[in-house]
């Protein structure tokens, strides 16, 4: 998925979950953060950031923070980007676990949940729930960076769908390059880690892909090993 006009800035501070102060070309701006997660290891004062410019007249801020520099590369922090990138990859046949599918839809309701992607391939029907991953430690990508009861609910609902004959998958989109593997962040949310393992035993595919992060683009790249231990 691609962005419009993107500019560089330097993070001054995160004001709250939604707003940060950034200097852009020597001018201080309040910008929207497109992610409500903690992002403590990324949004550090002085960090170089990427911002998408918007001309929408009703916006309170002119810019949205979409990426932060880390280890000489970029980490995309836009919580909406993984869904869009996964949709493009699935539709193009670039997710090796599914190959080329017949059709893909976004935001489809099943039971008490709304899954990110629904696809059909011949007689098969399936759901994919997409989770963006921005947390990395020592080359290991981890999710979540904050407890998420909603995430656990999605996993349990996906297990139910798999039991009823659907293909079910939880896809973790690691919004960076350079990670060796992915693991659920048990220390942050043990309920989610348990739910993911149990779902994997019930036929749900637990997948992780890293990403190519350019200044104006996020593309799914290659599958990563998933380690439950």
N, C-alpha and C positions, 0 to 999 in steps of 0.2 A: 504494500500500500504506500502511496506517495502523499507528501505534504505539498502545500502551496509555497509561499514565500517563507524562507527560513533564515534567521539571523543568529549571530553568536552573541553571548552575553556572559557576565560573571555574576555568580550568585552572591548576594549580600547576606540574606537570611531567609528562612522560611517563617512567615508570619503566623500561619495556621495551616490546617489541612488543605486549604484550597488556594492560598495566596502566598507568593514569595516576592521578595524585593530583589531586583536584578539590575545591574548597570549594563546599558546597551549603548555603545558608542559614547561613553562618558556621561550618559543621562540615566538617572534612577527611574525605574519603572516598577509598578506593581503588576505582576503577571499571574495568570491562572495556572495552577498545577493540575495536569490531567491525570492525577493519581492521588487517591486519598490514603495510600499505604504509608508506612513509617519512613521508608527511604533514608534512614539515618546514615547509612554508609555511603550514600550518594550525594545528598543535598547538604554538602559541607561548605561553609562560607569560603569564597574564593574559587570554588570549582567552576570550570568553564561549562556552560550549558548552551543548548540549542532551543530556539523559540520559534514557533510558527506565528506569523503575523496575520491578523484578521482585520478586515475593513468593515465588519458588520456593525451597523450604527447602534444597535441595541446592547452591544457588549460593554461591560464595565471596565474590562481590561483589553488592551490592544494585542497582547501576546499571550501565548500558551506555552508553558515549559514542556518540551517533549523528550529531551535527552540530556544526560550528564556525562561528562568525561570521566573515564576510569581506566587505569593501566594503559594509557596511550590510545584507547579506542572510545567508542560511545556505547552507553547503555540507554536504550529507549525506555522511557518511563510512562509513556502514554498508555493508560489502561484500556483504551478502546482499540489500539493498533493491533494487538494479537488476534482479536476476533476477525478483523478485516483481512489480515495477512493469511490467517488460516482458511478463511473462505476462498480467497484467491488460489491458495495452494491446493485445496481439495478440488475445486472446480477445474483446475488445470491438470489434475492427475499427479501432482507433485508430492503427495503423501504416500510413501511406498506401501504402507499397510493397507491402503484402500485401492490404489491404482486409479484408473480413469472411471469416474462415476457418471451415471446418466443425468442426474440433476442434483442441485444443492439449493437449499433454502436457509435463510437466517431467521433466528428468533422464533422457534416453533414450540408450542406448548405441549407438554406431556405430563399428565397427572397434575401435581401441584407445582410443577417447575416449568420454566421456559428455557430450553436448551439453545445454545448458540447456533448450532448447525444441524440440519436434517438433510440426509441424502438418500438417494435410491440408486441401486445398481442391479439391474436385472430383477430378480425376485427378492433381493435383499433390501431392507430398509434399516437405517441407522441414525443415531444421534451422536454428536460430538459436543462436549462442553469444553470450552477453551479457558485456560487460566494463564495470565501473564506472569512471568517470573523476572524479578529485578534483583533478587538477593543472591549474592555469590560469596562464598568463603573458601579460600584455598583451592579454587578450581571446581568447586562443587556448587551447582545451582540448587536452590532450596525454595520451597513454597510451603506456607505463607510467611510474610514478614510481620504479620499480626494475626491474632486468632480470628477465624471466620466460620461462624455457625452456618452461614449461608452456603459456604463451600462444602461443608459436610452434608448438608441437605441435598445438594446437587449430586454428590457421589452416591448417596443412598438411593436417590430416585433413579439414577442411571443403572444401578444394580438391579432395580426392579424392572426397568425396561429390558435389560439383557435377559432376565429370567422369562420375560414374555416373548422372546424371540427376536428382538431388535439387536442389531450390532450396536454396542455401546462403547464409547471411548471418552476418556478424560485426556485432553491434550494440553500439556504444559509448554507454552511458548517462552523459551528463555530469550529475553530481549537483549541478547549480546552474543558475541563470539568468545571463545577461549575456555569454555567450561568442559570438563572431562565427562561429567555425568550429572544426573539429577536425583535428588532424594527428597521425600517429604520432610518438612522441618518439624520433627517430632517434639523438640524442646519448646517450640512455639505453640503447637496445636496438636496434641496427642490424639484427640478425637478424630481429626481429619486424617492423620497418618493411619490410624486403625481402620477407618472407613475405606481408605484407598486400598489397603492390603486386602481387606475382606472383599471389596468389589473385584479386585483382580482375581480372586479365587472363584468368583461367580461369573467369570467370563467377560468382565469389563476390561477393555484394553487401556492400560495406563501408559501414555506415550509422552515423550519429551523431544522437542526439536530446538536447536539453537537458531540464531538469526543473523543475517547480514544486516548491519545497521549502518546506513549511509546518512548523510546530513538531512536528506529529504525523503528517505525511504526506509521501510522495514520489510524484509523478505525472509520467509522461512528458508532455512538452509539444510541442515543435516540432522538425522535422529541422534539422540543421546541415550546411553544406557540409563535405565531406571533402577535405582538401588533402594530397596525397602529397609535395609539394615542400617 
